[in-house]
Amino acid sequence: MLQNLQRMRWRDRASIAVLLSLAFLAAACTGGGFGAPSAPAADSSFGDKISNFFEGSSAKSRQAATGAQTDINCPPVQVREGASTLTVGPTGENATMSLKYQGSFLRMARECTVVGGSMVMKIGVQGRVIVGPAGGPGQVDVPLRIAVVQETPGGTKPIITKFIRIPVMVTSDASGGVFTHIEEGLSFPLPTPIAVLDDYTAYVGFDPLTAEAQDRQKQKPKPRGRTRPKPKPAAGSG
């Protein structure tokens, strides 16, 4: 009986989360901003700037970099395959009821500027964290990885990568929490010839493995220095 009630609770939460996500995406498609309606007036301009950035910087469409003497394309940004969903809690076939939180991406954007012989990318990511059956209101650290790579038939070459932890405050079981991060100053040299830039792609994805490795490193006890043996007392004379 208890298990059936828990399953009903999880299905209700999942339905609410799906409806909220669809409503949010519909608002984005109609050009609505995503700033909190109850935000004070001092924050409205910041919310408008973020909204304009996402609405004006498409993720996949070809976009010319500003400040370039020639037509240099800005690499597109995509979600890395296999890194589109974040699960916090046990994983496995029978772990549904033990899931605390689940994260997903909502939209992305990018802008490029050519400065000297380098390209500077500005990448924005927005996502949502919903509450699972074993979770509740609280703070969740979202582990985000942003990487620019060169993809050719011969393989993939990393150009630049950055790992970020984003604190997300989940306020309620129903609405979850929305996170936004704009990474500025991702700079790398322009390739030669410049046409090689067409092989560049920016990826975003969740990277819980790096977060776990950092946490383990913090929890390791610091090695203690070796205790020096006390000097033996000098033998008495006479």
GIUR-V894693 format. One record per residue. RES is the residue in one small letter. NEAR is the number of other C-alpha atoms within 10 Angstrom. Layout:
# GIUR-V894693
RES	NEAR
RES	NEAR
This chain:
# GIUR-V894693
m	5
l	7
q	9
n	9
l	10
q	14
r	14
m	12
r	14
w	19
r	14
d	12
r	19
a	17
s	12
i	16
a	20
v	12
l	12
l	15
s	18
l	13
a	12
f	15
l	16
a	12
a	13
a	17
c	10
t	9
g	13
g	15
g	18
f	18
g	16
a	11
p	8
s	7
a	10
p	8
a	8
a	8
d	11
s	15
s	11
f	12
g	16
d	15
k	12
i	19
s	17
n	14
f	19
f	25
e	19
g	12
s	19
s	17
a	23
k	15
s	13
r	14
q	18
a	17
a	20
t	18
g	14
a	16
q	8
t	10
d	12
i	22
n	20
c	26
p	27
p	23
v	25
q	18
v	19
r	15
e	10
g	8
a	17
s	15
t	15
l	19
t	17
v	20
g	17
p	13
t	11
g	9
e	6
n	8
a	10
t	16
m	17
s	16
l	19
k	18
y	21
q	17
g	22
s	19
f	21
l	17
r	18
m	25
a	22
r	25
e	24
c	25
t	20
v	21
v	14
g	10
g	11
s	13
m	22
v	21
m	22
k	17
i	26
g	22
v	23
q	17
g	17
r	20
v	25
i	27
v	27
g	24
p	19
a	15
g	19
g	17
p	15
g	13
q	13
v	18
d	14
v	22
p	19
l	21
r	19
i	23
a	18
v	23
v	17
q	18
e	16
t	11
p	5
g	6
g	7
t	12
k	12
p	12
i	15
i	14
t	14
k	12
f	16
i	17
r	16
i	15
p	12
v	18
m	16
v	23
t	14
s	14
d	18
a	18
s	17
g	23
g	21
v	20
f	18
t	17
h	16
i	15
e	14
e	14
g	12
l	17
s	18
f	15
p	13
l	18
p	13
t	8
p	7
i	12
a	12
v	13
l	17
d	15
d	13
y	23
t	19
a	23
y	20
v	25
g	23
f	26
d	20
p	19
l	10
t	15
a	18
e	12
a	11
q	11
d	11
r	10
q	11
k	10
q	9
k	8
p	7
k	8
p	6
r	6
g	6
r	6
t	6
r	6
p	6
k	6
p	6
k	6
p	6
a	6
a	6
g	5
s	4
g	3
